[in-house]
Amino acid sequence: MLKNAVSGEVKELQYVELLNLFPEPAQVDIQNMVGRLEPSHLVVYTNMDLSSSRVGKRQVMAAGDNCTYSLKQAVEAPLGDLPSNFKYPEFYAEVPSAEEE
């Protein structure tokens, strides 16, 4: 289990569990991103600001050797440019290799 200084615990999910957090069209987009970028992990960020109109909105980021950020770097800081838009890392999952799928 990973932790970060901002939101605390970042929970590990299975890849399929992570996909099921999103509607079917987004799942296809995520799988296409995985095919293009070949990340080792996916990290789900969630807006947790209860006073924000964007509370609960989620975003996925690819992490790993082929990506801009490693898994450790990806869970260390929020995404966003304004506090009301910050999304904090909440979940991560290892992407199965092509042989495992």
N, C-alpha and C positions, 0 to 999 in steps of 0.2 A: 504494500500500500504506500502510495506517495503522499507527501504533504507539501503544502506551500505556506508561506508566511501570511498570505492574505485571507484565504477562505478556509484554511485548515486541510482536512482530509480530502484527497482526490481518490475516489473509489475505482477499483478495477472491475471491469465488466468483460464478459465474453463478447467477441466481435458481433455475433448475432443479436445479443442483448442491446449493444450500442446502436446497431442499425434500427432496431425496433423502437427506439426513442423518437424516431422521425417518421413522417408519413411516407407512403410508398414512392412518390416522385422524388423526394429527397434521398431516399435509400438508393435509388438508381444513380443519382448524381454523386453520392458518396462512393459507390462502387466504381463509377467511372473515374473519379479522382484517384482512388486506390490503384486502379489499372494504369493510369498515367504516371503517377508519382512514385509508386512502389514504396510507400512508407512502411516502417516497422510497427508503428502505432498510430492510433487516432485519439485525439483529445477532444472532449466535448466541453464547451464553455457555455455557461448559463448566466443571464442577467439576473442578479439576486437583489437588486435595489427595489424595495417595496414601494418607494415613492416614484418609480419610473414607469412610464407608459409601456416600456419594453420589458417589464419584469417577466421572467420565465422564458424569454426568447433564447434559443440555443444556436450554437455555431460549432462546426467541426473543423479541426485543423489537423493536417497530416504532420507527423513527427518521425524522425529517424535519420539514418545516415544519408539518404538521398534527398533530404528536405532541409529547409533553412534552419530548423530548430531540432535539437535532440529532444527526447521525451522529458528529460530533466529540465531543460530550458523551457519547454512548452508549459510546464505546470508551475513555474516560478512566478509568473506575472499575469495580470489580467489583460484582456484584449479591450481596446477602445480608447477613445481620445478624450472623453468627458466622463466624470464620475457616474452620471446617470446612464451612460451607455456602456460602462464596464461590464464585461462578461468574465466570470471567474471559472477556472478549470474545476469541473465537478466529477467527470468520469474519464477514464481512458481504457483502451482495449488494444491488445496485440493483434495485428493483422495477420491472419493465417497465410501461410505460403500457398502458392498455387497447387502444390501437391496435397495440402491438407483440405482444400475446399471441396 
